Amino acid sequence: MPGSIQSIERAAAVLHLLGASSGPMSIGEIAVALGLAKPTTHGIVKTLRRVGFVTQDRTSGRYALGRELDQLGSGGIDPHELRSRAMNWTDRLAARTGLTVHVGVLDAAAVRLVHHVFRPDGTAQRLRTGERQPLHATALGKVLLAFAPGARPLTALALDGYTTRTHADLGSMTDEIDAVRRQGHSVDVGEHEPDVAGVAAPVRRLGGLTVGAVGVLGRRDQVLSTSGTPRRGVLEHTVAAARAVSVHLEEAR
């Protein structure tokens, strides 16, 4: 049997100590309590802070458990935080592509829209924030099926056919999700609404954990080329926006 990994044991000990403490602790206090050298303790705490498991008070410099621990059960993110971190980038994405922009998170067997930017053409549009949409028939949903922890297996989904292009059988859907994983993005070619196409890319946190997706929607001729693949600019801008949101999530720690 392989031996234990000391650095992980020490990190776990720091978390247990902070969880049992009556208040925030300094590096020196943590080091004394665990019998560790201060440089070692500082390295462990710095790493835990980087991933959000520990937070540091800006005034006192002392440490306590971070809110990221609350997300471990769901593998997700506070939707309000994701929305606030994504707003600038999604506004730019809508302006650059002329398309509707959605941000979505996994919500059981559906994708829930947590942010909606209207396409900038001045036409009447309906706000869809809060809506739940099918995972297997939308670009956002397929990204989450491919990459998000906690996504239900395809065999557990009701693969309802919304249009003639919906992947409504297990074999077809399995092939589609495999393709999304290879490409790193997903495409909806009229699978949820017949004349609407979309492109989406994952939003990731430190270590590659997918916590949401950013996508664009529009008429098929706006989103897709004559060959049925995403227009180059649409795809590039969407992937870039998702990556920018991912970076911003980490910078905000």
C-alpha positions as CSV (number, residue, x, y, z in Angstrom):
1,M,0.0,0.0,0.0
2,P,1.4,3.4,-0.8
3,G,2.2,5.7,2.1
4,S,0.5,8.8,3.1
5,I,1.4,12.2,1.6
6,Q,2.7,14.4,4.4
7,S,1.9,17.8,2.7
8,I,-1.8,16.8,2.4
9,E,-1.9,15.5,6.0
10,R,-0.5,18.9,7.1
11,A,-3.0,20.9,5.0
12,A,-5.8,18.8,6.5
13,A,-4.5,19.5,10.0
14,V,-4.5,23.3,9.3
15,L,-8.1,23.1,8.2
16,H,-9.2,21.1,11.2
17,L,-7.3,23.5,13.5
18,L,-8.9,26.6,11.9
19,G,-12.3,25.0,12.0
20,A,-12.0,24.3,15.7
21,S,-10.5,27.7,16.6
22,S,-12.7,30.3,18.4
23,G,-11.3,32.9,16.0
24,P,-8.8,33.7,13.2
25,M,-5.2,32.6,13.9
26,S,-1.8,33.9,12.9
27,I,0.9,31.9,11.1
28,G,2.8,31.7,14.3
29,E,-0.1,30.4,16.3
30,I,-0.9,27.7,13.6
31,A,2.8,26.7,13.5
32,V,3.0,26.3,17.3
33,A,-0.3,24.4,17.6
34,L,0.8,21.9,14.9
35,G,4.4,21.7,15.8
36,L,5.5,22.9,12.3
37,A,8.2,25.4,11.2
38,K,6.8,28.8,10.4
39,P,8.1,28.7,6.7
40,T,6.4,25.3,6.2
41,T,3.2,26.6,7.8
42,H,3.3,29.8,5.7
43,G,3.6,27.7,2.5
44,I,0.7,25.5,3.4
45,V,-1.6,28.4,4.4
46,K,-0.6,30.4,1.3
47,T,-1.6,27.4,-0.9
48,L,-4.9,26.9,1.0
49,R,-5.7,30.6,0.6
50,R,-4.9,30.4,-3.1
51,V,-7.6,27.8,-3.6
52,G,-10.1,29.6,-1.4
53,F,-10.1,27.1,1.5
54,V,-8.5,29.7,3.8
55,T,-9.2,33.4,4.0
56,Q,-7.0,36.2,5.4
57,D,-8.2,39.2,7.2
58,R,-6.8,42.3,5.5
59,T,-6.5,44.3,8.8
60,S,-5.0,41.7,11.2
61,G,-3.4,39.4,8.7
62,R,-4.9,36.4,10.6
63,Y,-6.4,33.3,8.9
64,A,-9.8,31.6,9.0
65,L,-11.6,29.0,7.0
66,G,-12.7,30.2,3.5
67,R,-16.1,30.1,1.9
68,E,-14.8,27.8,-0.9
69,L,-15.2,24.9,1.5
70,D,-18.9,25.4,1.5
71,Q,-18.9,24.7,-2.3
72,L,-17.2,21.3,-2.0
73,G,-20.4,19.3,-1.8
74,S,-21.7,20.8,-5.0
75,G,-18.4,21.3,-6.8
76,G,-19.8,24.6,-7.9
77,I,-19.8,28.3,-7.2
78,D,-22.1,31.0,-5.8
79,P,-24.1,31.9,-8.9
80,H,-24.2,35.6,-7.8
81,E,-20.4,35.6,-7.7
82,L,-20.1,34.1,-11.1
83,R,-22.6,36.6,-12.6
84,S,-20.8,39.6,-11.1
85,R,-17.4,38.3,-12.3
86,A,-18.7,37.6,-15.7
87,M,-20.6,40.9,-16.4
88,N,-17.8,42.9,-18.0
89,W,-16.7,40.1,-20.3
90,T,-20.2,39.1,-21.4
91,D,-21.1,42.7,-22.2
92,R,-18.0,42.8,-24.5
93,L,-18.9,39.4,-26.0
94,A,-22.3,40.7,-26.9
95,A,-20.9,43.8,-28.4
96,R,-18.3,42.0,-30.4
97,T,-20.5,39.3,-31.8
98,G,-23.9,41.0,-32.0
99,L,-25.4,38.0,-30.3
100,T,-27.3,37.1,-27.1
101,V,-25.0,36.0,-24.3
102,H,-25.9,33.6,-21.5
103,V,-24.0,32.4,-18.5
104,G,-25.2,29.1,-17.0
105,V,-24.5,26.7,-14.1
106,L,-25.4,23.1,-13.5
107,D,-28.7,22.7,-11.7
108,A,-29.5,19.0,-11.2
109,A,-30.7,17.7,-14.6
110,A,-30.7,21.1,-16.3
111,V,-28.7,24.2,-16.9
112,R,-29.8,27.3,-15.0
113,L,-29.2,30.7,-16.6
114,V,-27.7,33.1,-14.1
115,H,-26.9,36.0,-16.5
116,H,-28.4,37.2,-19.8
117,V,-27.0,40.0,-22.0
118,F,-29.4,41.1,-24.7
119,R,-28.1,41.2,-28.3
120,P,-27.3,44.8,-29.1
121,D,-29.7,45.3,-32.0
122,G,-32.5,47.1,-30.3
123,T,-35.2,44.5,-31.0
124,A,-37.7,43.4,-28.4
125,Q,-36.2,40.6,-26.2
126,R,-37.3,38.6,-23.2
127,L,-35.0,38.3,-20.1
128,R,-34.3,34.6,-19.5
129,T,-32.2,34.9,-16.3
130,G,-33.4,32.1,-13.9
131,E,-34.7,29.8,-16.6
132,R,-33.8,26.2,-16.6
133,Q,-33.0,24.6,-20.0
134,P,-32.2,21.0,-21.0
135,L,-28.6,19.9,-20.7
136,H,-28.5,17.7,-23.8
137,A,-30.1,20.2,-26.2
138,T,-28.2,23.5,-25.5
139,A,-24.6,24.5,-26.0
140,L,-24.3,25.6,-22.4
141,G,-25.8,22.3,-21.2
142,K,-23.5,20.2,-23.3
143,V,-20.4,22.0,-22.0
144,L,-21.6,21.2,-18.4
145,L,-22.3,17.6,-19.3
146,A,-18.8,17.3,-20.7
147,F,-16.8,19.0,-18.0
148,A,-18.7,19.9,-14.8
149,P,-18.2,17.7,-11.7
150,G,-21.5,16.4,-10.5
151,A,-23.1,16.2,-13.9
152,R,-25.5,13.3,-14.2
153,P,-24.6,10.4,-16.4
154,L,-26.2,10.4,-19.8
155,T,-28.1,7.3,-18.9
156,A,-30.0,9.2,-16.2
157,L,-31.2,12.0,-18.5
158,A,-34.5,12.2,-20.3
159,L,-33.2,12.8,-23.9
160,D,-36.4,14.5,-25.1
161,G,-36.4,15.6,-28.7
162,Y,-37.1,19.3,-29.1
163,T,-36.3,19.5,-32.8
164,T,-35.3,17.1,-35.5
165,R,-31.7,18.0,-34.7
166,T,-31.8,17.1,-31.0
167,H,-29.5,14.2,-29.9
168,A,-32.4,12.2,-28.5
169,D,-30.7,8.7,-28.3
170,L,-27.9,7.6,-26.0
171,G,-25.5,6.7,-28.7
172,S,-25.7,10.0,-30.5
173,M,-25.5,11.9,-27.3
174,T,-22.5,10.0,-26.1
175,D,-20.7,10.8,-29.4
176,E,-21.6,14.4,-29.1
177,I,-20.3,14.8,-25.5
178,D,-17.1,13.0,-26.5
179,A,-16.7,15.6,-29.3
180,V,-17.2,18.4,-26.9
181,R,-14.5,17.1,-24.6
182,R,-12.1,16.8,-27.6
183,Q,-12.8,20.3,-28.9
184,G,-13.1,22.1,-25.6
185,H,-16.4,23.9,-26.6
186,S,-19.9,22.9,-27.7
187,V,-22.2,23.9,-30.6
188,D,-26.0,23.9,-30.7
189,V,-27.2,23.7,-34.3
190,G,-30.9,24.2,-33.7
191,E,-31.3,21.4,-31.2
192,H,-33.5,23.3,-28.7
193,E,-35.1,25.8,-31.0
194,P,-35.1,25.1,-34.7
195,D,-33.8,28.3,-36.1
196,V,-31.4,29.2,-33.2
197,A,-27.8,28.2,-32.9
198,G,-25.3,28.6,-30.1
199,V,-21.7,28.2,-29.1
200,A,-20.5,27.7,-25.5
201,A,-17.2,27.2,-23.6
202,P,-16.5,26.3,-20.0
203,V,-15.6,28.6,-17.1
204,R,-13.0,27.0,-14.9
205,R,-11.5,27.6,-11.4
206,L,-8.0,26.9,-10.2
207,G,-7.0,23.4,-11.1
208,G,-9.4,23.2,-14.1
209,L,-12.7,22.6,-12.2
210,T,-15.6,23.7,-14.4
211,V,-18.1,25.8,-12.5
212,G,-20.2,27.2,-15.3
213,A,-20.3,28.1,-19.0
214,V,-20.5,31.2,-21.2
215,G,-22.4,30.9,-24.5
216,V,-23.8,33.0,-27.4
217,L,-27.1,32.5,-29.2
218,G,-28.4,33.8,-32.5
219,R,-29.9,32.9,-35.8
220,R,-28.2,30.0,-37.4
221,D,-26.8,32.1,-40.2
222,Q,-25.3,34.5,-37.6
223,V,-23.6,31.8,-35.6
224,L,-22.7,29.1,-38.1
225,S,-20.9,29.2,-41.4
226,T,-22.4,27.6,-44.6
227,S,-20.6,24.3,-43.6
228,G,-22.5,24.2,-40.3
229,T,-19.4,24.9,-38.1
230,P,-19.2,28.0,-35.8
231,R,-18.1,31.2,-37.5
232,R,-14.5,31.8,-36.6
233,G,-15.0,35.1,-34.9
234,V,-18.0,33.9,-32.9
235,L,-16.1,30.8,-31.6
236,E,-12.9,32.7,-30.8
237,H,-14.7,35.5,-29.0
238,T,-16.8,33.0,-27.0
239,V,-13.8,30.9,-25.9
240,A,-11.8,34.1,-25.0
241,A,-14.6,35.4,-22.9
242,A,-15.0,32.2,-21.0
243,R,-11.2,32.1,-20.3
244,A,-11.3,35.8,-19.2
245,V,-14.0,35.1,-16.7
246,S,-12.0,32.1,-15.4
247,V,-9.0,34.2,-14.9
248,H,-11.1,37.0,-13.2
249,L,-12.5,34.4,-10.8
250,E,-9.0,33.5,-9.6
251,E,-7.7,37.1,-9.5
252,A,-10.6,38.0,-7.3
253,R,-9.5,35.6,-4.5
